[in-house]
């Protein structure tokens, strides 16, 4: 059966502006050319986030009535100019007329008629004002760049909003206000209006309260206006308006369009309509309900989980804990305390020797989203099911949902009482009506199969409806698909004309149902008219049953998948065993007055999972898009993870893949590229990207001694279509890269031009002049490190000599120019007189920022500076960049002026205090740890490590807000409402006087780097060619510390002991080692592999490391 999108819209179009209404009266989307005005597509069940709420004040409380859409009880009328919503609330009648006027201005005219009522109105509109594809790609990201400004006018507050990120040369603007009544308050984000409690209650938190009159610049832009209270005795007219401008170059200061709006309002008020009644699409009453779990008592929790670790409490209430099986359990109270919802991404097992695109993934959330973004292979283009939208479960048609019939009504399962997460599964417990419904969803380790099980603990039979929103491509509503039912199996394949089919001709998904009788259908089951209105929804109506199962198989090439469902427990144990082997049995035990190392064991397990997602199925909980490898990213997290765990075959495979994407024309590497059959990659890149493949190539050779990789042949790519070209050896690829580096030298120096930026993506230059005249000192230090290692790894004497000359030149230039008055400048700028100006330096009079973290740490890691300068760097970091929650990228915030860029793009455009803008980017904090390991700063290293380990984070970061404890957070964000607040109160953040929040989760190279630093530089076990290096950095708070780890494939226990001299014992026998030092004087021990191989037993080895 061929299925294609089938929406019938009530449409208004004028001056390139389009409003599309569903026949429920809800807005589906608002467009201006390619710009999507609203954030979320409206749906028949959930309605639109756009609405007007009538609030009637009575002695027994406030009564709320939505006036538009499916949630309204009123009728709908339509003509070519306007839409009319008409109905009554008690004895008060209302009419709302929507009209799209000229010049991208629209009005909602509200007429109220009644006697002796006290009321006010809430006007609500979600906004993205960004390119439609960008919004569908990630609505949270687009919202981070919308600048809101509340301006007081004669009719109270008007909210003006500007999209600060360039949308094809434009900066869209939108304004909302009231024409004839006073707006006394407002809010600007969904998290204010709905709040986290909405996930349980299904009721917006502020629906019956006064709005906060606060501008919260977060990730879900949502304008809500509150009028003053009005007495209704007869007729009352209130008119709200919106105005859109495609391009608004300046920052928002005043209201520019009052006259235009008034002119159109006067015209619209005269408009005569010829309305016809619309047959309104209504959801059946039996499907309107939702049900969240009752809270579980402690005794009930004890009966399920009798062994609990790392218990987290608030006000005496248990919030979360971990189990002995590497699972994390979250209770409902904690979910409500968290701004970001608890979620989990599951994938099947990677092949740890070669790149495998046959990876199945699914995302789920505690609030009753059981499968979302189900995909085989490419997570952006191969999606079977849609992604979650937003953070609050407001739009509930995404992914896979379950309705349960209770008291003759089907209710959607929303927030569970207990949510359990393992690396390959999630489990939900719902308690109500003396029964507990358990839902579990897991993926098989060795197969691309996901299994959902639902059961009643008391064996009570229920009817269920399971909904599935099918995408079969990039985004919902964009693609059709074939649907073929064969018994209890349903096969889903893309249409012949689809993009996905042009690349993967045999890709398919298969859903299979077990242990139940069911009827497959569409969304017509929900509607009073019995018709289908959204063909993207597939439903399974399940007859009375106390248990049922659904499996989803994915296949790239049409191959068959195993029929075995296995079990959650069996597959959990398989995954835990696989992860343990991948980590060489890594486990810490020890006693410390300050640090509980069992937290690190748990985090290493979950961070391994995060790292493998980043590597094999690139996406995250907030960043659902991905699918590609960032060249910089793949060369850090994944490669460092596989290097530190001695999975060298995989490192080699990754290197060959990366080099196959190098551009033949200029020797550069793309910023990102697809690593599957989609031939896509970015044409340009930041200035540091070129060095990362060279860096990890040389480190691979130095660690393994495998220089044969230099003579392996691989292809290039060619502009502009990424066509594959002829093959050359890796050493030839290196030569092209070296030529590109030399072309980037400024003048006759060895200073390297900034090009498109460096690691901090927010500091991309606004003009091309900066690209050529700016130098990143961090990139210089990285270049020195990279080329120095490359020189050491090569055998080609001519190439070595050429590279050595560059290495010496870079170091001389760095020491001569980058350091001024003992401080490394963040950037060097060659002005028109060819004089150097220092930016992000005490001499900087442009930005007001004096210190930048990245060159201070990288110059130590790379060893380009001596011990004296390293100590100065350390002191600067301690005095100016160290905060209660970690080290920050700079000592002050970049100036924000309404989103107008003067020097840098995103740093001056983002209105939200999050991610890199928050300045505590965890990736950079880990690199700080690496630099302190170089200097042997034991206490700083361990303190810094625990500040970014999220299990019971408040033990080490007292001002940390609650957040999910088993996932990597990319940043620690100060809890500031606006950038202005952030700048003014920045120093309060330093000492922990302001709360900090967790940023985006999972999708980062950070987890791999974290594990690499822990194993290689903190616990200090590294394999280098013919020797094993023991180079620990252990806090003196440890009375004892033991690390279980396989050394040369042999199970070993490494015991760390303090002594006055360095010494190593293996199984009680003292063995020979070489005492070595880095350039900063830190001593470490190295042992020849030959000695270890002779003396290591197959198992139960004890290595005693005596450290000073």
N, C-alpha and C positions, 0 to 999 in steps of 0.2 A: 504494500500500500504506500502510495506516495503522499507525503505530508508536507504542506507548505504553509507559511504564515498566512492567516486569514482575517486579519483585523478589518473591521469596518469602522471608520472614524467619522466623527462630526468635525469638519475641518473649517478653520477660518484662516485666510491667507491674504496678506496685504503688505506691500513694501518689503518683500523678502522675508516677512515674519509669518510663521505658521504655528497655530495652536491646533493640536490634535486631541480631541476628546473621545474617550471611549463611550459606548452607548449606556454606560452606567452613570455618565455625567462627570467622570473623573478625567483629569488631564493625563494623557499618555505621554506626550512630549511637547515641548515648546522649542522651536528652532528659528534661527535666523541664518540663512544660508547653511554653512557647515557648523555653526555655533549652537550647541545645545544649552538652552537657558536653564531648564530644570535639571536636577541631579538624577532622579530616579524615574524610570518609566512607571506610570501608574498601572495598576492591575485591577481586575474586576473584584477580586476578593479583598485585597488590602486597600483598594482605593488609591488616591493620590496623596502625596504629602501636602499638596496645595489644598487649602480649604479655608472657609470662614466659619468660626464657631460663635454661636450665640450663647451667651451665658446669662441666665436669669437668676437673679438674687432673691431668694426666699428665706423665710425664717428658719427653715430646717436645712438650709444649705444652698449651694449653687447647683443649678441644673444646666447641663451642657447639651447643645444641639448643633451637630454639623449641618450646615446649610446647603452643601453641594455634594454631588457624587453619590456613590453607592451607599455610603454610610448615612446619608440623609434619607428621611422617609418621604421626602417630597417628590414632585413630578418634574419632568424636564420638557422644555419647549425649545424649538430651534427655528431660526431662519438664516438667510445668507449673511446677516450682519451680527447677530447676537445669539446668545444662549440664555435661556431663562430657567431658573430653579425656583419652584414655588411649593410652599407647604405651610405647616403650622406647628407651633410649639405651645402646648396647652391652648389657650384661647388667643394667643398672639400669632398672627399670620405674618409670613415673610415672603418676599420676592427678591431674588438676586439676579440681576441682569449683567452678564458678561458681554463686553463689546470690544473687539479689536478695532481701534481707530487708525488714523493715519500716522505716519512718522514713527512707527514702532511704539505706540502708546496704547495702553489698554485700561479698561475700567471695570470694576465690580461695583455696581450700584445696588445697595441694599435698601429695601423698603420694609419697614416694620409697622404693623398696625395692631393696636391692642389698648387695653385700659389698665392703668395702675400696675405697670411692670417697671422694675429697675433692672437694667441690662447693661452689658458692655459686649464688645466684639473682639475676637482675636482673628487677625488676618495672617495666614501662614503660606510661605512659599519656599520650597527648596530650590537652590540655585547652584549651577556649576559655571555658567558663562564661559565655556571652553569648547574647543573642538570636540565634536560628538565622539569621535573615536578615542580621543584622549580621556574623555569622561568615562566612557564605557570600559576603557583600559584600566583606569584607577581613579575613582571619584574622590578618594581620600587625598590623593596627591594634588589633584586640580584645586581642591578646596584649600589646601595649604597656602595657596598663592592668591586667594581672594581677599582683598582689603575692604573691610567694612568701616563705614564712618556714620555715626549717628549725628544728624544736624537738626538743631531745634529751629522750627519754623513757626509761622503764625498758627498752624494746625498741629503743633506738637512735633514729635520726632519724625524725621524722614531718614530712612536707611539707604545710603548709597554704597554700592559695592563695585569694585573694579578688579578684573582679572589681571594680575600683575605679570603673568608670564605671556610672552609673545605668542599670539595665535595667528601665525602666518602674517606677521607685520602689524597685527592689531591687538589692542588691549580693551576687550569688551567691558561694558559698564551697564549696570542696572540700578534702578532706583524705585523704592516703594514708599508710599505715603498715603495720607488720607486728605481728601479735598475739603471736607466741610465739618469734620469733628476732630477733636484734639486727641492725638496719640500720646499717652502719658508714660508708656514704658515699652520695652522691647527685649528681645533676645536674638542671638545671631547664629546659634549652632544647635543641631539636633540633640546633642548631649545635655544641653540646658533644658530644653523643652520636654524631651521624653525621659531623660536620665536613665541610668543603668537599671533602675527598678522596673522600667517598662518591660524588660525581658521576663519578669515574673508576672506583673499585673496586667500587661497589655493596655494600660491606661497611661497617657502622657502625664508626667509628674506635675507640670505646670498648668494643666488644663483647667484646674479650679483654683489657681493661685495667681497672685500678682507676678508679672514678669520681673526679672532682676534688674532691668535697666543696665545691663552689662554687655560689652562687646567681647565675646569669647572667640578668639581666632583659632579654631581647631580644624577638624578634618571633615565636618559634615555641615556645610554652610546651609543655614535655614533661618530665614527672616520671619520673625513673628512680631506683629504690632498689636498693642493693646490700647483700645480707646478708653477714654474716661467713661464713667458710668453715666447712663442716660435714663431719664424718666420717660416712659412711653405712655402717653395718654392721647391716643389718636394716631396720626401718621408721623413717621420719622424716617428721614432719608440720610443715608451715610454712603459715601462713595470712596472706595480705595482705588489707587491707580498704580500702574507700573510703567516704566519707560526704559527702553533699551537703546544703547548706542554701540554701534559696532566697534568703534575705536575711540578711546579716551586717553590721550597721551599724557596728560598731566595727572598729578596726584589729586585726590578729592579734597577740596577745600570748602566750596560753597555749592548751593543749589543753582545750577545753570539753566534749568529748563522749566522754571515755574510758568513763564508766559506761554510756552508751547503747550504745556500740559493743560493750562487753563483754557486756552483757545480750543483744544480738542474736546475738553470736557463740556464746554458750552455747546459745541456742535453735537456731541453724543447725547446730551440731555434733551435735544430736540428730536432725536431719532424716533421714527415710528416703525414698529415692527409688525410683521405678519407671521406670527409664530404658529408652528404646527407641533402638536404633541409628539414626543418621541416615545416609542415603546421601550421603556427603560429595562435594561438588563439587571436583574436582581438575583442575588445569591439566596438560595433556600435558607430558611431560618435554621434548619437542622445542621447547617455547615458553618454557621457564623461564630461558633464558640471556640475558645482555646482553653487548654488546661495545663497548668504547671503543677509540679509536684508539691505536696506538703513537705515540710521540713522533717528530716529524720532525727529521731531522738538519739542520744549518745548510746543507749543500750542497743538500739537497732544498728547503729554503726559498729558497735563492738561485735555484734553477731556476724557481721559481714567481714570486718577487718579487725582481727584480734591482735595483730602485730602492726604497729605504726611507728614510723620514723619521721623525724623533723616536723613534729606537730606545730602548726601555726595557729595562734589564737588572737582574738580581738574581744576585749571586754568580757573575757571568760568563755567566749564561744569558740569552739573548734572550727577552724576554717578550711584547713587542708593538711595533707600529710603524704608521705611516701611509704611504699611497702617493700618487703624484702625481694619482690619479684621485679624490681625496677619499674614500678608503676607509680603514677602520681594521682592522688585522689583529691577532688575539689568538692566542697559542699556549697550549697546554694547561697549561704550568707556571704561567702567570699566573692562569688560571681557578681553579686550586687554591689560589692565594694569596689570592683575593678572597672575602670573606664574602658578597657579593652576586653572583649569577651574571651573566655577560655576556649581554645580551639586546638586541633591536632591535625597534622598531615601524615598520612601513611603512604608508604611505597613498598614495593616488593624488593627482594635482595638484589644488590648490584653484583656484577662480576668484578672482583677486585684485581683482575689482571688485564681486562680490556674494556674499552668503552662500549656500553650497551644502551641502545635507545629504547629497548623493549621494557621500559619501566612504566608500571601502572601506578597511578596516584589517586588519592581522594582526600578531601578536606572535610572535617566535621567540627561542629560547635556544640557547646553545652546547652544552648538554648533550643535544641530540637532540630538542628540541621544535620541529618545523619550521613548524607553523602553530598558533596558539592565539588565542583571542578574535577569531576572524574575524567581522567584522560590517560591514554596510552601514548607514551612518547612525548611529543611537543605539548607543553602545558598551556600554551597560548592558542595554538591553531588546531589541535586535535581534540578539543574538549568534547565530551559526550554530554555532560551535565553542566548547568550554569554555575557561576560563582556566587558566593555570598555577597550581598550588597550592604555596605554600611557596617556599623558596629553594634546595633541595638535590636536587630531582628524586627525592624519595622516592616520591611518588604519580605513577605514569607512565601513567595512562590518559587524561590530559587532552590536548585538542587532537589534532594529527596526529603519528603516530609511524610509524617504519619498522622492520620486521624483515627481516633478510637471512639466507638459508639458507647456512650454512657447515658442512661436515662433518656433513651430515644433520640439523642442528638450526637452527631459526630463532632468531636472536639480535637483540634490540632494539639499534639504534644509539643509543648514549648520548653520551659526551663525545668530541667531535672533537679531532683533533690541531691543526687550524688552523680559525679562525673569522673570516671576513671580513665586514665590515659596511659597506654604503653607505647612503645615505638611502632607497633604494627596494629594497634587496635584502640578503640574507645568503647566505653560502656556507660550507659545511662540507667539510673534507677528512678522510677516514678512511683510515688506513694500516694494513693487516694482510695477512698471507699473500701478500706480494709484489705486492699490488695496492693501488690507491688508489681509493676510492669518493668521488665528488664529488657533493654535494647542493647545489643552488642554488634559492633561492626569491626571486622578485621580483614587483613589482607594476608594471603598465603605467601610464605617466604619465597618459594621456588616457582611460583606461577603467577600470572597476571589475572588473578581472581580476587574479588572482594566479596565478602559474605556478610549479610545482615541477618541477625536472628532476633526475633521478638517472642517473648514468652510471659505468661502470667505465672507468678510464683505460686499462686494458689490453684492453678489449673482452671481458672474461670474463663469461659469462652466469651469472646467479644467479636463484633464485626469491626473491620478495619478498612480504611482507604489509604493507599500509599500513592503519593503524587511524585512525579519525576519531570523536571523541566529539561527538555532535550535541546542541546545547542548544535551539536555536530559541526563544530567549526570554532570561530573566534568568540562571538557574542550572541546572546539570546536574541531571537526574532530576525536574525540575519540569514539563516540557512534553513532549507528544507531537508528532508531525509526520507529514507525508505524504512517502513516498519512492517516486519513480517512475523506473524504469530504461527508457531508450530507446537501445538500441545501446550506444555508449560514453559516453552522457550519463546523469547521475543528477540528477533535479530534486528539491529539498527545499523544502517549503512548510509553514507553520504550520497547525495544525488550526483549524477554523472558530471553536471556542469559546475559542481562546487570546487573551490580552490583546494580543499583538502584531498579531493579525489585525484586532482592533477599531479599530486606528489605521491600519495599513498593510495594506490588503486584498489587495494584489497583490505583496507582498514575496516574493521567492523567491531561492534560491541554486541554482546548477547546477555540478556537478562533471563534468569531462570528462577521460577518459584517452586517451593517445596512445602510439603506438609500442610497443604491447604487447598480449598477450592476457591477459584477466583474468576473474576471477569475483567478482562482488559478493556479499557475505554479511554475517553478523552475527558475534557473538563466539563462536558455537558451535564455530568452527574451533579454539579454544584448549582445549576441555574434553574430558576422557575420555568423558563421557556423550554428547557430540555435540549437546547442547542449548544454546539461548541462555539466558543468565542476566542480561545487561545490554543491554537494547534500545537504549540510547543509543549503542552502538558499531556503526559501519558498517566493514566490512573489505573490502579489495580484495586478493585473492590473485592475484599476477602471475606468469604462467608464465615460464620461464627467459628472461632478457633481459639484455643488457648496458646497456640504457638504457630509460628510460620517462619520461613527463611526465604531470602532473596539473594541470589548471587549475580554478580556482574563480571563478565569476562571481557577482556580487551585483547585485540589482535591487530598488529600492524600489517601482517602479510597474509591474513586469512587462515593461519595455522590453527589447529584445534588446541583447546585448553583442557586441562585435566577436569574430570568430573567430580573429583573428591572435594568435599567441603571441609575436611579436616575438622579442627576445633580451635577455638580461641586459645585455650591453654596450651595445646600442642604447638601451635604456630608462634605463640609468645615465647615459649622455651626455645624454639628453633632460632628465632631472631636474637634472643639474648645470648645464645651460644655463638651465633655468627659474629655478633658485635664483640664479644669477649675475645674470640680468636683474631678478629681484625685488629684488636688493640693489644695483641700479644699477651693477653691475660692480665693487663694492667689493673692493679688494685693497691690502694694505700691503707696502711694501718699505723696508728701512732697515738701518742699522748702529748698534748700540748695544752698549756694554760690558756691559749687564745684561739686555736684553730682546730676545728673538727674535720679531719681529712675524709671522713665518710661522705661528707657533702661533695667533695671533689669526685669521689667514685661515682656518685649518682649523676653529677653534672657531665662527667666524661661520657657516660652511657648516653644520656639524652643529647649532648652536643655532638656525639658521633652521628646520631640520627639526623640532627640539623645539618651537619656538614655533608652528609650523603644526599640529603634533599637538595642542598645548594649545588652539589656536583652533578647529580644524575637527573634531577627533576626540578629545575630552577624556578622557584616561586616561594611565596611566604604567606603568612596569615593576612597581613595587610596588603602585600604586593602580590596579588594573584597572577598578574602578568609576569612574564619572565622568559622561560624557555631557552634563552640564549646564554652563552658564556660571555661574561665580560673578560676581556683579555687580562686585565689587571687582577680581577677576582679569581679566575681559574688558576692563575700563577701564584696565588697566595693560599687561601684556605684549603682547597682540595689538594694541591701539590704538597703543601707543607704537612697536611694531615697524612697523606700516603708516604711521604718521605720519613716522617718521624716514626711511623709504624712499620717501616721497611717494606712497603708494598711497591717495590721499584719497577716492576713490570707495568703497573698502572701509570706511574709517573712517566715512563718512557712513552706509553701510548698517548697520554695527554700532550706531551711535548710535540710529538709528531703531528697531532691534530692541530695544535696551535700554529705551528710553523706552516701548515698547509693553507693557512688563511692570510699569510703575508702578501702584501700587494707587490707585484713585480715591478710596477712603474717607479715606486719611490722607496721600496724596502721597509715601509711602515707597516704596522699591524692595526687592524680595526679596533675601535673602542669595544665592540661586541660582535659576536657572530653566532649563527645557528650551527650546532654541531651534529645535526641530523641531516635528513635529505632535503630540507628546505635551504635553498642556496641564497642565504641572506646574511649580510653583514654591513656594518656602518662604514661609510667611505672615509671618514676622518677619525681623529683620536686626540686625546690630550697629550701633552708633551712628555709625560713619563711612560706612556704605554709601551713604547718601543723597547724600553729597558727590561721589562718584566720577563718576556720569554728568554732573553739572553741571560738574565740572572738565574732563573731556575734551571736552564740548560747547563750552565757552568756548575751549579751546585749539585745537580744530578751526577755529572761526571766526576766531580771532586769527591762525592760521597760514595759512589759505586765503583769508580775506576773504569766504567764502561764508556770509553771514548769512541767506540764503534758507531755511536749514534751520530757523530759528526759526518759519517760517510753514508748514512741512510738517506735515500732520496725521497723527496716529497714535492708536491705541486705548489704553485702560487695561485693567487687570485688576481684578476685584472679589472680595472675600472671600465665602465661604470656598472656593469651587470654581474660582477663577481664571477666571471667565467673562469673555469679551471684552465690553467696553462700547463706548460711542460714541467717536468720534474728536474730538480737539481738537488745536490747534496745539502745537508743541513749546514755544512761549513760554507757553502756558497750563499745560503740564506743569511748566514751571519755576516758575510762580507757585504751584502747589500744593506744590511742593517747598519753596519759601521759607516758606510758611505752616507746613509741618511743622517746619522748622528753628526758627522763632520759638516754636512750641509746646514746644520742648525746652529753651528757656532756663530756667535755674534762678533763680527769684524775679524780681527786676527787673534782673538782670545779663544779660550776654551770654555767660555761661558755659554750655556745652552739656552736657546730661546724657549719661552714658556709655551708657545704654540696654543693649543686649545685649553690648557689648564694643567693641573696636577691632581694629586690624590683627592684633595678637597674639592668636590664637584661644585660646591657653592661659590667658589672663587674663580669661575670662568670669566675671562675679561669681557667687558662690554664692547670694546672696539678692537679692530684689527691691529692698530698701532701697538697695543699692549702685547699682542701675541708675538710680535717680532722684537720688541724692546724690553720686555719683562723677563726676568730670570727667577726661577724658583730655586732657592737654595736647597730645599728638600730634594728636588729632582737632581741637582748637582751631586749631593751626597749619595743618592741612589745610583747615579751614573758611575761614580767612582767605585762603589762597592761592586756593581755589576761587572764593569770592565776589568777591575782588578781580579775578580774571580774567573772571568773569562780568559784573561791572560794566563792564569795559573792552570787552567784546564786544557788549553790547546797545545798541540804539538807542532803545528805549522809555524816555523820560526819567523817567516816574513810577516805573517799575520800577527804573531805574538809581539814582534817588534813594533808594528804599527799601533797595536792596542796599548802597549806599554807607554808609548809616547803620549797617547791621549790620556792615560791614567795619570801620568806625572803632570801633564798640563792642567787637567781638571783640578787636581789637588792644589797646585800652585795658585790657580785662579781663585779657588774657594778660600784658601787661607789669606790671599791678598785682598779680595774684594768682599767676600760674604760676611766677614767678621769686622765689625766696626765698634770700637770702644768695648771690646771683649764680648759683644753681643752679636749673635748670628741674626742677620736680618731675614725676615720672612721672604721678601722679594727684593731684587735689585732692579731699578728702572733706569734705563739709559734715556735721558732727556734729549731735547733737540740739540743741545750743545755737547752731546755725548758724555755728559757728566752723570755719575751714578747718584740716584736718589734712593734712600733706604725706606722701604715700606714694611709695615709691621715690625717696627724697630723704635727704640727710644727717640730717634731723630725724625720719625714719621710725623709730619704735621698735617697729613691728608686724611688719614683714617682715624686717628686717635688711638690706634692699637699699637702697643709697644713690643709685644712678645708673641711669637708663634711656636707652638709645640713641635710641629712636625720636623723642622730642621734640627731642633735641639736634640731630639731622640735619634733621628736617622743618622746624624753626624757621629753619634756614639756607636750605634749599631754597625755602621759602615767602617768605623775606625779611621775616618778622615781627619779627625781632630785628636790632639794629644790629651794626656791625662789632665793637664791643667785646664784646658778648655772644656773637657768633659765635666770636670768638677764645677766649673762656672755654669755650664748648661744645667746641671743638676740643681744648683742653687737657685737659678732663675725659675725652674719648674716648681721647686718647693715654695718659693716666695710669691710667685705671681700666677701660677697655673694650677696649683693643687687645691681642690675643693673637697668638701665633705664626701661627695659621691664619686670622686675620681679626678683625673687631670683633664683640663679643658684645652681645646685647640688654640685659643687665644686668651689674652688677659682682659679683653673687653669685647663687647658685641659690635659687629659692623653697624654703621648708622643705617637707620631705616627711616625713609621719608615718603611714606605712602606707597612704597613699592617702585619708586623711580630709581633706576640704576644709573650711577655715575661712574663707578669703577668696575664693580663686579655684578654678575647677573643674579643668580639665585640668592646670594648672601644679602642682597639689597632688595630682593623682590618678595621673598617669603614673608607672609604676614604671621605665620604660625611659628611658635617656639618649639620646634621639634627636629628630630634627625640631626644633620650636621649643624643646623642653625642653633641648636641648643648648646653646641660646643663641647658637650661630653659625648663624643662618639666612641663607642666601646672598642672598636677596631684600633683606633689610635691609642687608647688607654692600654691595650694589650702590647702595642709596640713600645709604650713607655716601660712596661714590665720587662720587655726584652732588653731595652737599653740599661735598665737597672741590673739585670742579670749580668750583663757585660762588665759592670762595675762591681759586682758581688755584693750588692746592697740587700742583704737577706731580709731585713724587717720591712723595708719599703716594698719589696717584691711580694711578700705574702700579704701584707696589708692591702696592696693594690689588687691582688688576685681576688680576695674575698669581697671587695667592694663591687665586683662585677659578677659574682656568683649568686644567682637569684634565689637560692634556697634560704629561707628565713633571712632575707637581705637586711631586715631591720636590726639584726644583731651587729651589723657593721656599718650600715648607713641608716642612722636613726630617723632621718627625714624622708625616707623612701615611702612612697605610697604603695598600697598593695598592688601586686601584679602577678601574672602567671609565673610559677616557680620552676617550671621544667623546660623552658625555652630560652633561647638567646634573644636578648634585646639589643637592638643596634645602637641605642642611645639612652642616656639618662637626661630627661627633659625637665627643666625648671617649670614649676606649675604657675606660669604667668599667663594672663589672659591675652596680652598683646605684646608686640615687639617693643613698643614704647615702655611698657611696664618692665619688661626684661632689661632694657638698657638702664633705666633709672634705678632699679633695685638689684642690679647685678651683684653687688658686693654682699647683699644679704644671702645670696646663694652660696657664697664661699664657706660660710661657717654653718650652713645647714639651717638657716632661719626660714628658708622657703622649702616647701615640699618638692620632691622630684618624682617624676613619673617614668614608666618604661615606654620606650619608643617602639618602632616597628620590630616585628619578630621573625626569626628563623632565616629569612633569605639574606645571607651575608657570608662573606669569607671568614667572619669572626670566629665561629665555632671551631673551624679547622685550625685557625691560628692559635686559639686558646689551648687546644689539646697539644699542638706542637710545642708551644712555649712550656706547658706544664711538664711534658715528657722530656723534651730535649734540653731545656735550659733551667728549669726549676728543680725537678727531680734529677735532671742532668744526665740523660743517657742518649748518646749519639753514636751512630755507626758511620765511620769515615774510612773508606777504602779498606786497608788491611788492619784497622784497629777499632777498638771500642773506646769511646771517650766517656769518662765519668767526670761531670762538671756540675755538681749540685750547688744550689743556692737555697739553703735550708734555714728557716727561722730558728733562732736560739731558744725559742719558747718550747721546742720539742724535747721532751725527756727521751723519747725513742721514736723512731720512724722506720717503717718497713714498706718496701715496694715490691709487690709480686709482678714479675715481668719476664718474658722470654728473651734470653740473651743468646743470640745465634741459634734460635729455635729451641733452646733448652729452658725448661721451667726453672726459674730462679727466684730467690728471695734476696733483695738487696737491703741490707741493714745499714742505716746511717748512724755513725757514732762519732762523738767528739773526742779529739785527742790533740796532743801538742804537735804531732807530725802527721803528714799524709801517709796513708798505708792502705793496702788492700789485702784481704784474706779471702781465699776461695775454698769453701768446705774445710775451714780451719787451718789451711796452709797459706802462709804469706807468699804472695806471688810478685813477680817483677812488674814494674810499671815505669812509665816515663812521666816525670813531672814537667808540665809545660805551662806557659803563661801567655795570656793575650797581651796586647800592647798597653793595657791599663794595669798590668801587674797581677791580674786575677789568676791564681794557680788552678790547674786541673790535672787529672790523671788520665793517661792513655795506656791501654793494654793491647798488645798484639793479638789479633784474632787467633793466630797459631797457638799461642799459649793457652788461651781460653778453650779452644777446641780440644786441646790435649787433656785439659783438666776438668772440663765440665761433664757432669753425669747427664744421663738422658732426662732426669728429673730430680726434684728435691735438692737443688743446689742452693748454697747459702754464700752470698757475697757480702763481706763486711767492708764497708767504706769508712775509713777513719779520716774525718775532715777536721780542719782547724777551726 
